[in-house]
């Protein structure tokens, strides 16, 4: 509006105020000015004609933050330094032969009895005699968010690990003791249970459909970087599939910092589409989140213990209607294989990229998450019967479910 309402000194309009311009009479000059002004306003996309109510409107994530702030918490955890060393040493490794597992168990028992127990006892005695802290404790901070009304909070494994003391701080400043009920180390997920009063409930977040997420979608990350509670950063989805050690991550340019781990990544409509988990230290605003199609299948399992996720070594994506028809299918209940681990159960069973999975044990699924939940909840060692469509022909493949294992390096692919 300023371009139409105000003119610079010495401009055409200011000179016209002196009477005439280039021999033109005052009435003719005024008419020309009106016509020229209308043209200028149209040239700037009718900025001058925009009503005040529209021009003063703003794009804001305030409602997204307000509707989710009660569900997002700050998490702090503590563990004895010797216990941490022990649990780090005994963390599950990729599949090994039975003999190697036996050797590992023997070494773990020796480590616990010869190192953890005596060192803890010595530190305890020295601390009591010297008046200091009996055993130094390792502390960590992160973020979490409510996923079940009964007091279950999702966060990252690397935030809580095997902590023997967990505290959860809510937006109103209240702090509650929590305990870790389940972990999935491979995907860096953990579940915390906090004690609630009778008839008390927490407000859970709403999860979004992972198949609706697109590159360029606006997102909001809410967390507690460096202990600064309820910090909001915004950005976009930069990539839908950055391959990591165990899962394909969502990439975002929303700023993530130490302490943001375990927080929600939300779309502009307030639905959670990921769990913020990693950054690349050398980069700026390059963060990663665990997508909800990895999280949702194991939420129930995390409530009751550590997760042993079934896997057939393939990645799936939703098949849209036109693609389903092109492959001779009349429904959208088929999911296209986008990656096959050649050493995984799917590769060994003959599955190929481009194949479509249309049923598992004769059951079709309306959503990809439903199908993934079926696979993830299957015990390693069981056999699933997949209905596959390839080049318009339908056939069945029997795949033996394996336990989710490392399939790449420990670093995120560029």
C-alpha positions as CSV (number, residue, x, y, z in Angstrom):
1,X,0.0,0.0,0.0
2,X,2.9,2.4,0.7
3,X,3.8,2.4,-3.0
4,X,0.4,3.8,-3.9
5,X,-0.2,6.1,-0.9
6,X,3.1,7.8,-0.7
7,X,5.4,9.2,-3.3
8,X,9.1,10.1,-3.1
9,X,10.1,13.8,-3.3
10,X,10.6,15.0,-6.9
11,X,8.4,12.3,-8.3
12,X,5.8,12.6,-11.0
13,X,3.0,13.3,-8.4
14,X,4.9,16.0,-6.5
15,X,5.8,17.9,-9.7
16,X,2.2,17.7,-10.8
17,X,1.1,19.6,-7.7
18,X,2.8,22.8,-9.1
19,X,0.1,23.2,-11.8
20,X,0.9,21.6,-15.2
21,X,3.3,19.1,-16.5
22,X,4.6,19.0,-20.1
23,X,1.9,21.5,-21.2
24,X,-1.0,19.4,-19.9
25,X,-3.9,21.2,-18.3
26,X,-4.6,20.6,-14.6
27,X,-7.9,18.6,-15.2
28,X,-6.3,16.4,-17.8
29,X,-3.3,15.9,-15.6
30,X,-5.5,14.8,-12.7
31,X,-7.4,12.4,-14.9
32,X,-4.1,10.9,-16.1
33,X,-2.9,10.5,-12.6
34,X,-6.0,8.6,-11.5
35,X,-5.7,6.3,-14.5
36,X,-2.0,5.7,-13.9
37,X,-2.5,5.1,-10.2
38,X,-5.1,2.4,-10.9
39,X,-2.7,0.7,-13.3
40,X,0.2,0.8,-10.8
41,X,-2.0,-0.8,-8.2
42,X,-2.9,-3.6,-10.5
43,X,0.8,-4.1,-11.4
44,X,1.6,-4.8,-7.8
45,X,-1.0,-7.6,-7.6
46,X,-3.7,-5.3,-6.4
47,X,-2.0,-4.7,-3.1
48,X,-3.8,-1.3,-2.7
49,X,-7.2,-3.0,-3.1
50,X,-6.6,-5.7,-0.4
51,X,-9.0,-5.2,2.5
52,X,-7.5,-4.3,5.8
53,X,-8.7,-7.5,7.4
54,X,-6.9,-9.7,4.9
55,X,-3.7,-7.7,4.8
56,X,-3.4,-7.8,8.5
57,X,-3.8,-11.5,8.8
58,X,-0.8,-13.7,9.6
59,X,0.4,-17.2,9.3
60,X,0.9,-18.5,12.8
61,X,1.6,-21.8,14.5
62,X,0.2,-20.5,17.8
63,X,-2.8,-22.8,17.8
64,X,-0.6,-25.8,17.1
65,X,1.5,-24.9,20.1
66,X,-1.4,-24.2,22.4
67,X,-3.2,-27.4,21.5
68,X,-0.2,-29.6,22.2
69,X,1.7,-27.8,24.9
70,X,0.1,-29.8,27.7
71,X,1.1,-33.1,26.1
72,X,4.8,-32.2,25.7
73,X,7.1,-32.7,28.7
74,X,10.8,-32.3,29.7
75,X,12.5,-35.5,30.7
76,X,15.6,-35.9,32.9
77,X,17.3,-39.1,33.7
78,X,20.1,-40.3,36.0
79,X,22.2,-43.5,36.3
80,X,25.3,-44.6,38.1
81,X,28.4,-44.2,35.9
82,X,29.3,-47.9,36.5
83,X,25.8,-49.1,35.6
84,X,25.9,-47.0,32.4
85,X,29.2,-48.5,31.4
86,X,27.8,-52.0,32.0
87,X,24.6,-51.4,30.1
88,X,26.5,-49.8,27.2
89,X,28.7,-52.9,27.1
90,X,25.8,-55.3,27.2
91,X,23.6,-53.5,24.6
92,X,22.1,-55.9,22.1
93,X,24.3,-56.4,19.0
94,X,23.3,-57.6,15.6
95,X,22.6,-61.4,15.2
96,X,25.5,-63.6,16.2
97,X,26.1,-67.3,16.2
98,X,25.0,-69.2,19.4
99,X,28.6,-69.8,20.5
100,X,29.4,-66.1,20.3
101,X,26.3,-65.2,22.3
102,X,27.5,-67.6,25.0
103,X,30.9,-66.0,25.1
104,X,29.2,-62.6,25.3
105,X,27.0,-63.7,28.3
106,X,30.1,-65.0,30.1
107,X,32.0,-61.7,29.6
108,X,29.0,-59.7,30.7
109,X,28.7,-61.6,33.9
110,X,32.4,-61.2,34.6
111,X,32.3,-57.5,33.9
112,X,29.4,-57.1,36.3
113,X,30.9,-59.1,39.1
114,X,34.5,-58.0,38.7
115,X,34.0,-54.3,37.9
116,X,30.5,-52.9,38.5
117,X,29.9,-54.4,42.0
118,X,33.4,-53.7,43.6
119,X,33.8,-50.2,41.9
120,X,30.3,-49.2,43.1
121,X,31.1,-50.4,46.6
122,X,34.5,-48.5,46.7
123,X,32.9,-45.3,45.5
124,X,30.1,-45.6,48.0
125,X,32.6,-46.0,50.9
126,X,34.9,-43.2,49.6
127,X,32.0,-40.9,49.2
128,X,30.7,-41.5,52.7
129,X,34.1,-41.1,54.3
130,X,35.0,-37.9,52.3
131,X,31.5,-36.3,52.5
132,X,31.1,-36.2,48.8
133,X,28.7,-37.9,46.4
134,X,28.9,-41.7,46.9
135,X,28.8,-42.6,43.3
136,X,29.0,-40.2,40.4
137,X,25.9,-40.2,38.3
138,X,25.5,-39.6,34.6
139,X,22.7,-37.2,33.8
140,X,20.8,-36.6,30.6
141,X,18.0,-34.3,29.4
142,X,15.5,-34.5,26.6
143,X,11.9,-34.2,25.6
144,X,8.9,-36.5,25.5
145,X,5.2,-36.4,24.7
146,X,2.1,-38.1,26.0
147,X,0.8,-41.0,23.8
148,X,-1.7,-42.7,26.2
149,X,-4.0,-41.1,28.7
150,X,-2.9,-43.5,31.4
151,X,0.4,-41.7,31.8
152,X,2.6,-43.2,29.1
153,X,5.1,-40.8,27.5
154,X,7.2,-41.5,24.4
155,X,10.8,-40.4,24.2
156,X,14.2,-41.5,22.8
157,X,16.1,-44.4,24.1
158,X,19.3,-42.3,24.2
159,X,17.6,-39.9,26.6
160,X,16.6,-42.4,29.3
161,X,18.5,-45.6,28.4
162,X,18.5,-47.9,31.4
163,X,18.2,-45.0,33.9
164,X,17.4,-45.9,37.5
165,X,15.9,-42.4,38.1
166,X,13.6,-40.6,35.7
167,X,11.8,-37.3,36.2
168,X,9.1,-35.8,34.0
169,X,8.3,-32.0,34.2
170,X,5.0,-30.8,32.7
171,X,4.3,-27.4,31.2
172,X,2.8,-26.2,34.5
173,X,6.0,-26.9,36.3
174,X,4.9,-30.0,38.2
175,X,7.4,-32.8,38.3
176,X,6.6,-36.5,38.6
177,X,8.7,-39.6,39.0
178,X,8.7,-42.0,36.1
179,X,10.0,-45.4,35.1
180,X,11.0,-46.8,31.8
181,X,8.6,-49.6,30.7
182,X,10.0,-50.5,27.4
183,X,12.8,-49.8,24.9
184,X,13.7,-50.4,21.3
185,X,17.3,-49.6,21.1
186,X,17.6,-50.2,17.3
187,X,15.1,-47.4,16.5
188,X,16.0,-45.2,19.6
189,X,12.5,-45.3,21.2
190,X,11.6,-45.7,24.8
191,X,8.4,-45.4,26.9
192,X,8.0,-43.8,30.3
193,X,5.2,-44.4,32.7
194,X,4.4,-41.7,35.3
195,X,2.1,-42.3,38.3
196,X,-1.2,-40.5,38.2
197,X,-3.8,-39.8,40.8
198,X,-7.0,-41.9,40.7
199,X,-9.3,-40.8,37.8
200,X,-6.5,-38.5,36.5
201,X,-5.7,-38.6,32.8
202,X,-3.2,-36.9,30.5
203,X,-3.9,-35.4,27.1
204,X,-2.3,-37.5,24.3
205,X,-1.1,-36.1,21.0
206,X,-2.8,-36.9,17.7
207,X,-0.7,-38.9,15.2
208,X,-0.8,-38.1,11.5
209,X,-0.9,-40.5,8.5
210,X,2.7,-40.9,7.4
211,X,1.5,-41.5,3.8
212,X,0.1,-37.9,3.7
213,X,3.5,-36.3,4.5
214,X,5.2,-34.6,1.5
215,X,8.5,-32.8,1.0
216,X,7.9,-29.1,1.6
217,X,5.2,-29.5,4.3
218,X,5.5,-27.0,7.1
219,X,6.4,-28.6,10.4
220,X,6.9,-27.5,14.0
221,X,9.3,-29.0,16.5
222,X,8.7,-28.5,20.2
223,X,11.3,-29.5,22.8
224,X,13.6,-28.5,25.6
225,X,17.0,-27.7,24.0
226,X,19.6,-27.0,26.7
227,X,16.9,-27.3,29.3
228,X,14.8,-24.4,27.8
229,X,11.4,-25.9,28.1
230,X,8.7,-25.6,25.4
231,X,11.0,-24.1,22.8
232,X,9.4,-23.9,19.3
233,X,11.2,-24.1,16.0
234,X,9.7,-24.3,12.5
235,X,10.8,-25.5,9.1
236,X,9.8,-27.8,6.4
237,X,10.1,-31.5,5.6
238,X,13.3,-31.7,3.5
239,X,13.3,-35.4,2.7
240,X,11.0,-38.3,3.4
241,X,13.7,-41.1,3.4
242,X,17.1,-40.5,4.7
243,X,18.5,-44.0,5.3
244,X,19.9,-44.7,8.7
245,X,21.2,-47.7,10.6
246,X,17.7,-49.2,11.2
247,X,15.0,-46.9,9.7
248,X,14.5,-44.3,7.1
249,X,14.3,-40.9,8.8
250,X,12.3,-37.7,8.0
251,X,14.7,-34.8,7.4
252,X,13.8,-31.3,8.4
253,X,15.4,-27.9,8.6
254,X,13.5,-27.1,11.9
255,X,16.3,-26.3,14.3
256,X,17.1,-29.2,16.7
257,X,19.6,-29.0,19.6
258,X,20.8,-31.1,22.5
259,X,17.7,-31.6,24.7
260,X,15.2,-31.6,21.7
261,X,15.6,-35.4,21.4
262,X,12.4,-37.3,21.9
263,X,10.1,-34.3,21.1
264,X,7.3,-34.3,18.5
265,X,7.6,-33.1,14.9
266,X,4.2,-31.8,14.0
267,X,2.5,-30.7,10.8
268,X,0.9,-27.3,10.6
269,X,-2.5,-28.9,11.5
270,X,-1.1,-30.1,14.9
271,X,-0.7,-33.8,14.1
272,X,2.5,-35.6,15.0
273,X,4.4,-37.2,12.1
274,X,7.8,-37.9,13.7
275,X,9.9,-38.1,16.9
276,X,13.0,-35.8,16.7
277,X,16.1,-37.9,17.3
278,X,19.3,-36.8,15.6
279,X,21.3,-33.9,14.2
280,X,24.5,-33.7,12.2
281,X,26.9,-31.6,14.4
282,X,28.8,-30.1,11.5
283,X,25.6,-28.8,9.7
284,X,23.1,-26.1,10.5
285,X,19.4,-26.8,10.7
286,X,19.8,-30.4,9.5
287,X,17.7,-32.6,11.8
288,X,16.1,-36.0,11.6
289,X,13.0,-37.6,13.0
290,X,11.7,-41.1,13.4
291,X,8.6,-41.3,11.2
292,X,5.3,-42.4,12.7
293,X,5.0,-45.5,10.5
294,X,8.0,-46.8,12.5
295,X,6.6,-45.6,15.9
296,X,2.9,-46.6,15.7
297,X,3.4,-50.4,15.3
298,X,5.2,-50.8,18.6
299,X,3.5,-48.3,20.9
300,X,1.6,-51.1,22.7
301,X,4.6,-53.3,22.9
302,X,6.6,-50.4,24.5
303,X,4.0,-50.2,27.3
304,X,4.8,-53.8,28.4
305,X,8.5,-54.3,27.8
306,X,11.4,-54.1,25.5
307,X,10.5,-54.6,21.8
308,X,11.5,-57.4,19.6
309,X,10.3,-56.1,16.3
310,X,9.6,-58.6,13.5
311,X,11.0,-57.6,10.1
312,X,11.0,-59.1,6.6
313,X,13.7,-56.7,5.4
314,X,11.7,-54.5,3.0
315,X,10.5,-50.9,2.8
316,X,6.9,-50.2,1.7
317,X,5.0,-47.2,0.3
318,X,1.3,-46.7,-0.3
319,X,0.1,-47.4,-3.8
320,X,-2.3,-44.7,-5.1
321,X,-5.4,-45.6,-7.1
322,X,-4.0,-45.0,-10.6
323,X,-1.0,-47.2,-9.9
324,X,-3.1,-49.9,-8.4
325,X,-5.2,-50.0,-11.6
326,X,-2.0,-50.0,-13.7
327,X,-0.9,-53.2,-11.9
328,X,-4.3,-54.9,-12.3
329,X,-5.6,-54.2,-8.8
330,X,-9.0,-52.6,-8.1
331,X,-8.3,-51.3,-4.6
332,X,-5.7,-49.2,-2.8
333,X,-5.0,-51.9,-0.2
334,X,-1.7,-52.8,-1.8
335,X,1.7,-51.5,-0.8
336,X,4.7,-51.2,-3.2
337,X,8.1,-52.5,-2.1
338,X,10.6,-49.7,-2.5
339,X,13.7,-51.5,-1.1
340,X,14.7,-55.1,-0.4
341,X,17.5,-56.1,1.8
342,X,19.2,-58.9,-0.3
343,X,20.3,-60.6,2.9
344,X,17.0,-60.2,4.7
345,X,14.0,-62.6,4.7
346,X,12.2,-60.8,1.9
347,X,15.3,-61.0,-0.4
348,X,15.8,-64.6,0.4
349,X,12.2,-65.4,-0.4
350,X,12.5,-63.7,-3.8
351,X,10.7,-60.4,-3.3
352,X,11.8,-57.6,-5.6
353,X,11.5,-53.8,-5.7
354,X,8.3,-52.9,-7.4
355,X,6.4,-55.9,-6.1
356,X,3.1,-55.0,-4.3
357,X,2.1,-56.6,-1.0
358,X,-1.7,-56.9,-1.0
359,X,-2.4,-59.2,1.9
360,X,-0.7,-60.9,4.9
361,X,-2.0,-64.3,5.9
362,X,-5.1,-63.6,3.8
363,X,-5.9,-60.3,5.5
364,X,-5.9,-56.9,3.7
365,X,-5.1,-53.7,5.4
366,X,-6.6,-50.2,4.8
367,X,-3.4,-48.4,5.9
368,X,0.3,-49.1,5.6
369,X,0.7,-48.7,9.4
370,X,-1.8,-51.6,9.9
371,X,0.2,-53.9,7.7
372,X,3.5,-52.9,9.3
373,X,2.0,-53.5,12.7
374,X,1.1,-57.0,11.7
375,X,4.7,-57.7,10.6
376,X,6.3,-55.9,13.6
377,X,4.1,-57.8,16.1
378,X,4.9,-61.2,14.5
379,X,7.4,-63.2,16.5
380,X,10.8,-63.7,14.9
381,X,10.9,-67.2,13.5
382,X,7.2,-67.3,12.5
383,X,6.2,-67.5,8.8
384,X,3.9,-65.1,7.1
385,X,2.1,-65.7,3.8
386,X,2.2,-62.6,1.6
387,X,0.0,-62.1,-1.4
388,X,2.1,-60.4,-4.0
389,X,1.2,-58.8,-7.3
390,X,4.0,-58.6,-9.9
391,X,3.4,-57.4,-13.5
392,X,-0.3,-58.0,-13.1
393,X,0.0,-61.5,-11.8
394,X,-0.9,-62.5,-8.3
395,X,0.9,-65.2,-6.3
396,X,1.8,-66.1,-2.7
397,X,5.2,-66.0,-1.0
398,X,6.1,-67.5,2.4
399,X,8.5,-65.3,4.3
400,X,10.1,-66.2,7.6
401,X,10.1,-63.3,10.0
402,X,13.4,-62.1,11.4
403,X,14.2,-59.8,14.2
404,X,15.0,-56.2,13.2
405,X,18.7,-55.9,12.8
406,X,21.3,-53.4,11.6
407,X,21.4,-53.0,7.9
408,X,23.8,-50.2,7.3
409,X,26.4,-48.0,8.9
410,X,26.0,-46.1,12.2
411,X,25.9,-42.8,10.3
412,X,23.0,-41.2,8.5
413,X,23.5,-41.3,4.8
414,X,24.0,-37.9,3.2
